[in-house]
């Protein structure tokens, strides 16, 4: 398996949107905040201090995730998706491992994420890599989010 994790390039913006929309439509639906972030990911994620990375498998972009800046050294891990044709190859786990290592290398304090208790496999993997459930805020931008997790890095 030839898998590498590569940083955002403008030419990948459409793929970022397509991967996320496919995932959202499979499990939930596209919400207004999704549209804002996906329609112009360069301005609304990277332009606001965030990052986007991609899983490249045999030269094809097959997965992605984003870090959305929350504070000086706190980022939200979100917009993680893997092409259904490439699921089962542990690409999502490779992205998660990369994300955690990237956060540690940059000396971030913590990663947070919002998910849904409907996604049992994802929650299992997050827990496997050290994420712990914490209290979730009210009035979140996503109706699907009913669980918040964090990984302390310090």
Order of alpha helices (4+ residues) and beta strands (2+ residues): beta-alpha-alpha-alpha-beta-beta-beta-alpha-beta-alpha-beta-beta
